Amino acid sequence: MRTSFSISFGLTCFLLAPFAQGPAIAADRPLPGNSIYQLAVPLTNQDGKTSSLIDRRGQPLLISMFYTGCQFVCPRIVDALKKTEESLTAAERSHVPVLMVSFDPARDDIAALKSVVEERNLSTPRWTLARTDSRNVRKLAAALGIQYRALPSGDFNHTSVLILLDAEGRIVGKTNTIGKADPQFVKLIKKAASKR
């Protein structure tokens, strides 16, 4: 049976940057320099559809990283995301999609991603489980401040974190709370959803 370990950096929510203000974002406007969407990371989701990070521009985004073979920590990340969603109104949920990107492109193919979506009853298209190549996994993890390393067993030692991006792809909040909703993080999401 495969197991996983988590590097934990505290169980509190961190405010990292102010929320974007003002009118709707123009797609042709340059991205801020600290936007995750500056990364050209191609993604393939659980349905085999391809996209790029920048395709998420224009609304807040909950993002995390995981791998499907994880038996303990990653399911708790999913639980935290689901319970966080349960703390939002239906309207708020509709404005804040969820993206989870795999650490394990060698084993997390489309079928593996689809299996998790079905087993965990994740609401699509609001939830996207995605894969990219190993080079882009490293780029994305570094940009998000997520540490990970492959273990000889084939498992991954990794940071367990939920991250909130604003509509321009800037990190505005993080929480290391897993398995349940972090009330302070929920407040940030509600604020982000209201500014849409």
FIMARRO-797955 format. One line per 2 residues: number of its first residue (from 0); for each residue y negated, z negated, x negated of C-alpha. Coordinates in steps of 0.1 Angstrom, whole numbers, plus 5000, padded with zeros to 4 digits. Layout:
# residues N
NUM> Y/Z/X ~ ...;
# end
This chain:
# residues 196
0> 5000/5000/5000 ~ 4966/5009/4986;
2> 4939/4983/4983 ~ 4903/4983/4974;
4> 4877/4960/4958 ~ 4840/4957/4964;
6> 4812/4950/4941 ~ 4788/4928/4961;
8> 4752/4923/4953 ~ 4743/4898/4980;
10> 4745/4897/5017 ~ 4709/4902/5027;
12> 4688/4931/5039 ~ 4662/4945/5015;
14> 4630/4962/5024 ~ 4624/4990/4999;
16> 4596/5012/5011 ~ 4571/5017/5040;
18> 4581/5039/5068 ~ 4565/5073/5071;
20> 4536/5074/5096 ~ 4520/5102/5116;
22> 4531/5133/5134 ~ 4564/5151/5133;
24> 4575/5163/5099 ~ 4569/5200/5091;
26> 4600/5215/5076 ~ 4579/5236/5052;
28> 4561/5206/5039 ~ 4572/5195/5004;
30> 4596/5166/5003 ~ 4584/5133/4987;
32> 4594/5129/4951 ~ 4616/5099/4960;
34> 4635/5117/4988 ~ 4673/5118/4986;
36> 4670/5152/5002 ~ 4657/5166/4969;
38> 4694/5166/4959 ~ 4712/5199/4965;
40> 4744/5183/4977 ~ 4767/5206/4998;
42> 4787/5187/5024 ~ 4818/5196/5044;
44> 4824/5175/5075 ~ 4855/5164/5094;
46> 4854/5197/5114 ~ 4852/5219/5083;
48> 4815/5227/5089 ~ 4792/5229/5059;
50> 4757/5216/5055 ~ 4733/5202/5030;
52> 4716/5168/5028 ~ 4682/5183/5037;
54> 4696/5195/5070 ~ 4692/5158/5081;
56> 4655/5159/5076 ~ 4634/5150/5106;
58> 4650/5118/5118 ~ 4662/5085/5103;
60> 4697/5084/5089 ~ 4723/5057/5083;
62> 4743/5066/5051 ~ 4771/5050/5032;
64> 4800/5060/5009 ~ 4837/5053/5013;
66> 4871/5068/5009 ~ 4898/5072/5035;
68> 4926/5056/5015 ~ 4908/5023/5014;
70> 4927/4996/5033 ~ 4902/4967/5034;
72> 4866/4972/5024 ~ 4858/5007/5038;
74> 4871/4999/5072 ~ 4847/4969/5072;
76> 4819/4993/5063 ~ 4828/5013/5093;
78> 4830/4981/5114 ~ 4795/4972/5102;
80> 4781/5006/5112 ~ 4797/5005/5146;
82> 4785/4970/5153 ~ 4750/4980/5141;
84> 4751/5009/5165 ~ 4761/4985/5193;
86> 4729/4965/5186 ~ 4708/4996/5194;
88> 4699/5011/5227 ~ 4714/5045/5237;
90> 4681/5061/5229 ~ 4679/5045/5195;
92> 4714/5055/5187 ~ 4707/5091/5196;
94> 4678/5092/5170 ~ 4697/5076/5141;
96> 4729/5095/5131 ~ 4755/5082/5106;
98> 4767/5100/5075 ~ 4796/5087/5054;
100> 4804/5106/5022 ~ 4837/5102/5004;
102> 4841/5091/4968 ~ 4875/5108/4967;
104> 4872/5146/4970 ~ 4907/5151/4954;
106> 4924/5134/4984 ~ 4898/5133/5012;
108> 4902/5167/5026 ~ 4891/5178/5061;
110> 4923/5165/5077 ~ 4919/5131/5061;
112> 4883/5128/5073 ~ 4893/5140/5108;
114> 4920/5114/5109 ~ 4896/5085/5103;
116> 4872/5099/5130 ~ 4901/5099/5155;
118> 4917/5066/5145 ~ 4884/5048/5145;
120> 4871/5065/5177 ~ 4839/5075/5160;
122> 4813/5092/5182 ~ 4807/5128/5171;
124> 4785/5146/5165 ~ 4764/5115/5158;
126> 4789/5104/5132 ~ 4797/5127/5102;
128> 4823/5120/5076 ~ 4819/5144/5048;
130> 4832/5154/5014 ~ 4817/5171/4984;
132> 4828/5178/4948 ~ 4831/5151/4922;
134> 4799/5161/4904 ~ 4779/5158/4936;
136> 4796/5125/4945 ~ 4781/5111/4912;
138> 4747/5126/4919 ~ 4745/5111/4954;
140> 4759/5077/4945 ~ 4734/5075/4916;
142> 4705/5084/4939 ~ 4716/5058/4965;
144> 4722/5031/4939 ~ 4759/5029/4947;
146> 4782/5020/4919 ~ 4818/5031/4918;
148> 4847/5039/4895 ~ 4882/5052/4899;
150> 4910/5028/4892 ~ 4943/5038/4876;
152> 4960/5031/4910 ~ 4939/5059/4925;
154> 4918/5034/4944 ~ 4880/5029/4938;
156> 4860/4999/4929 ~ 4827/5004/4947;
158> 4795/4989/4961 ~ 4797/4982/4998;
160> 4763/4990/5013 ~ 4747/5005/5044;
162> 4715/5024/5037 ~ 4687/5035/5060;
164> 4668/5067/5051 ~ 4635/5076/5069;
166> 4629/5110/5083 ~ 4619/5123/5049;
168> 4650/5110/5032 ~ 4635/5080/5015;
170> 4654/5048/5012 ~ 4637/5022/5034;
172> 4664/4996/5037 ~ 4698/4984/5026;
174> 4723/4958/5035 ~ 4754/4946/5018;
176> 4766/4929/5050 ~ 4799/4944/5060;
178> 4822/4937/5090 ~ 4793/4928/5112;
180> 4757/4938/5120 ~ 4729/4925/5098;
182> 4701/4914/5123 ~ 4673/4922/5098;
184> 4688/4956/5091 ~ 4691/4963/5128;
186> 4653/4955/5132 ~ 4646/4981/5105;
188> 4666/5007/5123 ~ 4649/5000/5156;
190> 4615/5004/5139 ~ 4626/5037/5123;
192> 4639/5050/5156 ~ 4606/5041/5173;
194> 4585/5061/5148 ~ 4604/5093/5154;
# end
